[in-house]
Amino acid sequence: KRKMTQTQADYYEFLEIEPILDDLRSGADDADGSRAWAQAGADAAHDEVQRLQGEVAALEAELAKIQEQLRVARDERLTLESESFTAGDDAAFARFRDKYLAVFDRMRDLEQTEQRLMYGSMSGEGDEAEVVLGLDALQRELALQQELAERYDAAVAALDRRIEHMQVASDEAHRGVVDYSERLKAHQAELEAMLPEMGKLAQQAFDAEIEALSSAAAARQAFSQANEAIRKWKADARQIEDPEGTNARLTMIKGDRYSEQLGASAEAAARMLEGRIHWHRFDGLARQIDAFKRLTDLVGTGTFEETKLREAMQTARDEGTKTLDQAVTLYQGLAGGPAETSWVHKSSLAATYYLLSKFNEDQRETLELQAAETLDTAVTPGEKSPYVADQVRFRDYLIKKTGYAAPTRNETTDEPAEELPDAGS
């Protein structure tokens, strides 16, 4: 806003309209000539519009008459066909035939006339060929002439406003020099007051992120403990021998393939959330530094703690990368689990790779390629399923962005796509 005001102030200060007005006034003949040219073009175009309107109206009337005659002839044909003739009565048949052929010939002539009136005709050959335009062509020509007339009219009106506009601009320039000088002073005061307010808001955002990170870390720790408890519970169950298989509950616990995934999946999701918070802090601090720089450049005075903010950015990057690396390890383990659920964890693994790429500019391409490859193997076999629509869109985005070339797959399978998310709950 302040830059725009400064630009406007400079514009009005250095604007020289009086010489332009002098040129317009001294070159009045040229201006009149330009207007006269536009007016002549407008008059010619309006004359042509009027001529074409007359021709179009005449053709429309003639065409309507022919179409009415054609309607009557068609009705006569239908009447003849409904009446028919007495079988075996040659005289009746002859009368029917003569009437029918007469009506048919009349319809044919009328239809030819209708086509000629609508689309025109051409007679003769070579240089002596004569083309008669039909209604369709005349209507298009009329529309073009009407548009041309409107353009000429607009040009005339614009030329009429030109000198008046320049006079108004000259008066405005004088007022603008005074007005924008006052605005610049007001904007300068506003900007100087914004620096401490921006710092206060940035600190509030930072504190809110600390609270969010604390909650995410608590959730991650709780899920990690739950994951460990589930693993111990399963391990203890495996130590109990039941060769006869009489303990149904023990058999169920040993045969359960998914309970051990619950804790790991929840911990990985919590780490993913924690990583996202770190990314938002990292990105937000970068934007904050940029905003403070631009503001101090505009104000010309004032400073901000750029070093401290960049240290916080580095911390967010390090912590985010660390927890996302641990999420990758968890998702890699989960992706090797039962096929019914592996696609879910591969999709999450791909998202984790993609988020990691935002923290690591030097490894961005490699991580994005990993994300594309992982997501492609996760959802492509069942991409027609409505359950993976979001993942398919994300995969297509990554493939387009990275240029990843998916391997050729054998697409002949009897397994329906809808079975992919079977145990995805």
C-alpha positions as CSV (number, residue, x, y, z in Angstrom):
1,K,0.0,0.0,0.0
2,R,2.8,2.4,0.9
3,K,4.7,1.5,-2.3
4,M,1.6,2.1,-4.4
5,T,1.2,5.5,-2.7
6,Q,4.8,6.4,-3.3
7,T,4.4,5.3,-6.9
8,Q,1.4,7.5,-7.3
9,A,3.1,10.5,-5.6
10,D,6.1,10.1,-8.0
11,Y,3.7,9.8,-10.9
12,Y,1.8,13.0,-10.2
13,E,5.0,14.9,-9.3
14,F,6.7,14.1,-12.6
15,L,3.6,14.0,-14.8
16,E,3.7,16.7,-17.5
17,I,0.2,17.1,-19.0
18,E,0.2,20.7,-20.0
19,P,2.5,20.0,-23.1
20,I,0.1,17.2,-24.1
21,L,-2.8,19.6,-23.8
22,D,-1.0,22.2,-25.8
23,D,-0.3,19.6,-28.5
24,L,-4.0,18.5,-28.6
25,R,-5.2,22.1,-28.8
26,S,-2.6,23.1,-31.5
27,G,-3.3,19.9,-33.4
28,A,-7.0,20.4,-33.4
29,D,-7.2,19.9,-37.2
30,D,-5.6,16.5,-36.8
31,A,-7.9,15.6,-34.0
32,D,-10.9,16.7,-36.1
33,G,-9.6,14.7,-39.0
34,S,-9.3,11.6,-36.9
35,R,-12.8,12.1,-35.7
36,A,-14.0,12.8,-39.2
37,W,-12.5,9.6,-40.4
38,A,-14.2,7.7,-37.7
39,Q,-17.5,9.4,-38.3
40,A,-17.3,8.8,-42.1
41,G,-16.6,5.1,-41.3
42,A,-19.6,5.0,-38.9
43,D,-21.9,6.7,-41.5
44,A,-20.9,4.2,-44.2
45,A,-21.3,1.3,-41.9
46,H,-24.8,2.5,-40.7
47,D,-25.8,2.9,-44.4
48,E,-24.7,-0.6,-45.1
49,V,-26.6,-1.9,-42.1
50,Q,-29.8,-0.1,-43.3
51,R,-29.4,-1.6,-46.8
52,L,-28.8,-5.1,-45.5
53,Q,-31.7,-4.9,-43.0
54,G,-34.0,-4.1,-46.0
55,E,-32.6,-7.1,-48.0
56,V,-32.9,-9.4,-45.0
57,A,-36.4,-8.3,-44.2
58,A,-37.5,-8.9,-47.8
59,L,-35.9,-12.3,-48.0
60,E,-37.4,-13.3,-44.6
61,A,-40.9,-12.3,-45.9
62,E,-40.4,-14.2,-49.1
63,L,-39.0,-17.2,-47.3
64,A,-42.0,-17.2,-44.9
65,K,-44.4,-17.2,-47.8
66,I,-42.6,-20.1,-49.4
67,Q,-42.5,-22.0,-46.2
68,E,-46.2,-21.5,-45.7
69,Q,-46.8,-22.8,-49.3
70,L,-44.6,-25.8,-48.5
71,R,-46.6,-26.5,-45.3
72,V,-49.8,-26.5,-47.3
73,A,-48.3,-28.8,-49.9
74,R,-47.1,-31.2,-47.2
75,D,-50.6,-31.2,-45.7
76,E,-52.1,-32.0,-49.1
77,R,-49.7,-34.9,-49.5
78,L,-50.6,-36.3,-46.1
79,T,-54.3,-36.0,-47.0
80,L,-53.8,-37.8,-50.2
81,E,-51.8,-40.6,-48.5
82,S,-54.6,-41.0,-45.9
83,E,-57.3,-41.1,-48.5
84,S,-55.4,-43.4,-50.9
85,F,-57.5,-45.1,-53.6
86,T,-59.7,-48.2,-54.1
87,A,-57.6,-51.2,-54.9
88,G,-58.3,-52.5,-58.4
89,D,-59.8,-49.2,-59.6
90,D,-57.4,-48.2,-62.3
91,A,-59.1,-44.8,-62.9
92,A,-59.0,-44.0,-59.2
93,F,-55.3,-45.0,-59.0
94,A,-54.5,-42.8,-62.1
95,R,-56.3,-39.8,-60.4
96,F,-54.4,-40.5,-57.2
97,R,-51.1,-40.8,-59.0
98,D,-51.6,-37.6,-60.9
99,K,-52.6,-35.6,-57.8
100,Y,-49.7,-37.1,-55.8
101,L,-47.1,-36.4,-58.5
102,A,-48.4,-32.8,-58.9
103,V,-48.1,-32.2,-55.1
104,F,-44.7,-33.9,-55.1
105,D,-43.4,-31.7,-57.9
106,R,-44.8,-28.6,-56.2
107,M,-43.1,-29.6,-52.9
108,R,-39.8,-30.2,-54.8
109,D,-39.9,-26.8,-56.4
110,L,-40.8,-25.1,-53.1
111,E,-38.0,-26.9,-51.3
112,Q,-35.5,-25.8,-53.9
113,T,-36.8,-22.3,-53.6
114,E,-36.5,-22.5,-49.8
115,Q,-32.9,-23.7,-50.1
116,R,-32.0,-20.9,-52.6
117,L,-33.5,-18.2,-50.4
118,M,-31.9,-19.6,-47.3
119,Y,-28.4,-20.4,-48.6
120,G,-28.1,-18.6,-51.9
121,S,-27.4,-19.8,-55.5
122,M,-24.9,-19.5,-58.3
123,S,-25.5,-19.5,-62.0
124,G,-23.1,-19.5,-64.9
125,E,-19.4,-20.6,-64.9
126,G,-16.0,-19.0,-64.7
127,D,-15.8,-15.2,-64.8
128,E,-19.4,-15.0,-65.8
129,A,-20.6,-16.9,-62.7
130,E,-23.2,-15.0,-60.7
131,V,-23.6,-15.6,-57.0
132,V,-26.8,-14.6,-55.2
133,L,-26.5,-14.5,-51.4
134,G,-29.1,-16.2,-49.3
135,L,-30.6,-15.2,-46.0
136,D,-28.0,-17.0,-44.0
137,A,-25.1,-15.1,-45.6
138,L,-26.9,-11.8,-45.5
139,Q,-27.7,-12.2,-41.8
140,R,-24.0,-12.9,-41.1
141,E,-22.9,-9.9,-43.2
142,L,-25.5,-7.8,-41.3
143,A,-24.1,-8.8,-38.0
144,L,-20.6,-7.9,-39.1
145,Q,-21.7,-4.5,-40.4
146,Q,-23.5,-3.9,-37.1
147,E,-20.4,-4.7,-35.1
148,L,-18.3,-2.5,-37.4
149,A,-20.8,0.4,-36.9
150,E,-20.6,-0.1,-33.2
151,R,-16.8,0.0,-33.3
152,Y,-16.8,3.2,-35.3
153,D,-19.4,4.8,-32.9
154,A,-17.1,3.9,-30.0
155,A,-14.1,5.4,-31.7
156,V,-16.1,8.7,-32.3
157,A,-17.1,8.8,-28.7
158,A,-13.6,8.1,-27.5
159,L,-12.2,10.9,-29.6
160,D,-14.8,13.3,-28.3
161,R,-13.8,12.5,-24.7
162,R,-10.0,12.7,-25.3
163,I,-9.4,16.4,-24.8
164,E,-11.9,16.6,-21.9
165,H,-10.2,13.7,-20.3
166,M,-6.7,15.2,-20.6
167,Q,-8.0,18.4,-19.0
168,V,-9.4,16.4,-16.1
169,A,-6.1,14.6,-15.8
170,S,-4.2,17.8,-15.6
171,D,-6.4,19.1,-12.8
172,E,-6.1,15.7,-11.1
173,A,-2.3,15.9,-11.3
174,H,-2.2,19.1,-9.4
175,R,-4.5,17.8,-6.7
176,G,-2.6,14.4,-6.6
177,V,0.7,16.0,-5.8
178,V,-0.8,17.5,-2.6
179,D,-3.0,14.6,-1.7
180,Y,-0.4,11.8,-2.0
181,S,2.2,13.7,-0.2
182,E,-0.2,13.8,2.8
183,R,-0.9,10.1,2.3
184,L,2.7,9.2,2.3
185,K,3.1,10.8,5.7
186,A,0.2,8.8,7.1
187,H,1.4,5.5,5.6
188,Q,4.9,6.1,7.1
189,A,3.3,6.4,10.6
190,E,1.2,3.3,10.1
191,L,4.2,1.2,8.9
192,E,6.3,2.3,11.9
193,A,3.5,1.2,14.2
194,M,3.2,-2.2,12.4
195,L,6.7,-3.5,13.3
196,P,6.1,-4.0,17.0
197,E,2.5,-5.3,16.3
198,M,3.9,-7.9,13.8
199,G,6.4,-9.0,16.3
200,K,3.7,-9.5,18.9
201,L,1.5,-11.5,16.5
202,A,4.5,-13.6,15.4
203,Q,5.2,-14.5,19.1
204,Q,1.6,-15.5,19.6
205,A,1.8,-17.8,16.6
206,F,5.1,-19.2,17.9
207,D,3.6,-19.9,21.3
208,A,0.5,-21.6,19.7
209,E,2.9,-23.8,17.7
210,I,4.7,-24.8,20.9
211,E,1.4,-25.9,22.4
212,A,0.5,-27.8,19.3
213,L,3.9,-29.5,19.2
214,S,3.6,-30.4,22.9
215,S,0.2,-32.0,22.3
216,A,1.5,-33.9,19.2
217,A,4.6,-35.1,21.1
218,A,2.4,-36.3,24.0
219,A,0.1,-38.2,21.5
220,R,3.2,-39.6,19.8
221,Q,4.6,-40.8,23.2
222,A,1.3,-42.3,24.2
223,F,0.9,-44.2,20.9
224,S,4.6,-45.3,21.2
225,Q,3.9,-46.7,24.6
226,A,0.7,-48.4,23.4
227,N,2.7,-49.8,20.5
228,E,5.2,-51.3,22.8
229,A,2.5,-52.7,25.1
230,I,0.8,-54.4,22.2
231,R,4.0,-55.9,21.0
232,K,4.7,-57.3,24.5
233,W,1.2,-58.6,24.8
234,K,1.6,-60.4,21.5
235,A,5.0,-61.7,22.4
236,D,3.8,-63.0,25.8
237,A,0.9,-64.8,24.1
238,R,3.2,-66.5,21.7
239,Q,5.1,-68.0,24.7
240,I,2.1,-69.8,25.9
241,E,1.8,-73.3,24.6
242,D,-1.6,-74.7,23.6
243,P,-0.8,-77.7,21.3
244,E,-4.4,-78.9,21.5
245,G,-5.8,-75.5,20.5
246,T,-8.3,-75.6,23.3
247,N,-7.8,-72.0,24.3
248,A,-9.9,-70.1,21.7
249,R,-9.0,-66.7,23.0
250,L,-5.3,-67.5,22.8
251,T,-5.7,-68.9,19.3
252,M,-7.4,-65.7,18.3
253,I,-4.7,-63.5,19.8
254,K,-1.9,-65.5,18.0
255,G,-3.8,-65.4,14.7
256,D,-4.5,-61.7,14.8
257,R,-2.4,-60.1,12.1
258,Y,-3.5,-56.5,12.7
259,S,-3.3,-55.6,16.4
260,E,0.4,-55.0,16.2
261,Q,-0.1,-52.6,13.4
262,L,-2.5,-50.4,15.4
263,G,0.1,-48.9,17.8
264,A,2.8,-48.5,15.1
265,S,0.3,-46.9,12.7
266,A,-1.0,-44.5,15.4
267,E,2.6,-43.6,16.4
268,A,3.6,-43.0,12.8
269,A,0.5,-40.8,12.2
270,A,1.3,-38.8,15.3
271,R,4.9,-38.3,14.1
272,M,3.5,-37.3,10.7
273,L,1.3,-34.7,12.5
274,E,4.3,-33.5,14.5
275,G,6.3,-33.2,11.3
276,R,3.6,-31.1,9.7
277,I,3.6,-28.7,12.6
278,H,7.3,-28.3,12.3
279,W,6.9,-27.7,8.6
280,H,4.3,-25.0,9.1
281,R,6.6,-23.4,11.6
282,F,9.6,-23.7,9.2
283,D,7.5,-22.2,6.3
284,G,5.9,-19.6,8.5
285,L,9.2,-18.3,9.9
286,A,10.5,-18.0,6.3
287,R,7.5,-15.9,5.3
288,Q,7.9,-13.9,8.5
289,I,11.5,-13.1,7.8
290,D,10.5,-12.0,4.3
291,A,7.7,-9.8,5.6
292,F,9.9,-8.2,8.2
293,K,12.5,-7.5,5.6
294,R,10.1,-5.9,3.2
295,L,8.5,-3.8,6.0
296,T,11.8,-2.5,7.3
297,D,12.9,-1.7,3.8
298,L,9.7,0.3,3.4
299,V,9.9,2.1,6.7
300,G,13.6,2.8,6.3
301,T,14.1,2.4,10.1
302,G,13.7,-0.4,12.6
303,T,15.2,-3.9,12.9
304,F,14.1,-7.4,13.8
305,E,15.9,-10.5,15.2
306,E,16.6,-12.2,11.9
307,T,19.4,-14.4,13.4
308,K,17.0,-15.7,16.1
309,L,14.3,-16.4,13.6
310,R,16.7,-18.3,11.3
311,E,17.9,-20.4,14.3
312,A,14.3,-21.3,15.0
313,M,13.8,-22.2,11.4
314,Q,16.8,-24.6,11.6
315,T,15.5,-26.1,14.8
316,A,12.1,-26.7,13.1
317,R,13.8,-28.3,10.1
318,D,16.0,-30.6,12.3
319,E,13.2,-31.7,14.6
320,G,10.8,-32.1,11.7
321,T,13.2,-34.2,9.7
322,K,14.0,-36.3,12.8
323,T,10.4,-37.2,13.6
324,L,9.6,-37.8,9.9
325,D,12.6,-40.1,9.5
326,Q,11.2,-42.1,12.4
327,A,7.7,-42.1,10.8
328,V,9.4,-43.4,7.6
329,T,10.9,-46.3,9.5
330,L,7.5,-47.2,11.1
331,Y,5.6,-46.9,7.8
332,Q,8.3,-49.0,6.0
333,G,7.7,-51.8,8.5
334,L,3.9,-51.5,8.2
335,A,4.1,-51.5,4.4
336,G,5.6,-54.9,4.6
337,G,2.7,-56.3,6.5
338,P,-0.5,-58.0,5.3
339,A,-1.3,-57.1,1.7
340,E,-4.9,-56.1,2.6
341,T,-3.5,-53.0,4.5
342,S,-0.1,-52.4,3.1
343,W,-1.5,-50.0,0.5
344,V,-2.7,-47.7,3.3
345,H,0.7,-47.6,4.9
346,K,2.5,-47.2,1.5
347,S,0.3,-44.2,0.8
348,S,1.2,-42.7,4.2
349,L,4.9,-43.5,3.5
350,A,4.7,-41.6,0.2
351,A,3.1,-38.6,2.0
352,T,5.9,-38.7,4.5
353,Y,8.6,-38.7,1.8
354,Y,6.9,-35.7,0.2
355,L,6.8,-33.7,3.4
356,L,10.4,-34.6,4.0
357,S,11.3,-33.2,0.6
358,K,10.0,-29.8,1.7
359,F,12.6,-29.7,4.5
360,N,15.5,-30.9,2.4
361,E,16.0,-28.8,-0.7
362,D,19.1,-30.6,-1.7
363,Q,17.3,-34.0,-1.6
364,R,13.9,-32.7,-2.9
365,E,14.0,-34.5,-6.3
366,T,15.1,-37.8,-4.8
367,L,12.5,-37.7,-2.1
368,E,9.7,-36.7,-4.5
369,L,10.7,-39.6,-6.8
370,Q,10.5,-41.9,-3.8
371,A,7.1,-40.6,-3.0
372,A,5.9,-41.0,-6.6
373,E,7.2,-44.6,-6.8
374,T,5.8,-45.6,-3.4
375,L,2.4,-44.2,-4.1
376,D,2.3,-45.7,-7.6
377,T,3.0,-49.2,-6.2
378,A,0.4,-48.6,-3.5
379,V,-2.7,-47.5,-5.5
380,T,-2.1,-48.4,-9.1
381,P,-3.3,-52.0,-8.8
382,G,-6.6,-50.8,-7.4
383,E,-6.8,-47.2,-8.8
384,K,-10.4,-47.7,-10.0
385,S,-11.6,-48.0,-6.5
386,P,-13.4,-44.9,-5.2
387,Y,-11.6,-45.4,-1.9
388,V,-8.3,-44.3,-3.4
389,A,-9.4,-41.4,-5.5
390,D,-7.4,-38.8,-3.4
391,Q,-4.3,-41.0,-3.5
392,V,-4.6,-41.4,-7.3
393,R,-4.8,-37.7,-7.8
394,F,-1.8,-37.2,-5.5
395,R,0.1,-39.9,-7.5
396,D,-0.8,-38.3,-10.8
397,Y,0.5,-34.9,-9.5
398,L,3.8,-36.5,-8.3
399,I,4.3,-38.3,-11.6
400,K,3.7,-35.2,-13.6
401,K,6.0,-33.1,-11.3
402,T,8.9,-35.6,-11.1
403,G,8.6,-37.3,-14.5
404,Y,8.6,-40.7,-12.8
405,A,8.2,-43.5,-15.3
406,A,5.9,-46.2,-13.8
407,P,7.0,-49.8,-14.7
408,T,4.8,-51.8,-17.1
409,R,2.4,-54.0,-15.2
410,N,0.4,-57.1,-16.0
411,E,-3.1,-55.6,-15.9
412,T,-4.9,-59.0,-16.2
413,T,-6.2,-59.6,-12.8
414,D,-9.4,-61.2,-11.4
415,E,-9.2,-59.2,-8.2
416,P,-11.7,-56.3,-8.2
417,A,-10.4,-52.9,-7.3
418,E,-12.9,-52.5,-4.5
419,E,-11.2,-55.1,-2.5
420,L,-8.1,-52.9,-2.0
421,P,-9.3,-51.1,1.1
422,D,-10.7,-54.2,2.7
423,A,-9.2,-53.8,6.1
424,G,-8.5,-50.1,5.8
425,S,-10.6,-49.1,8.8
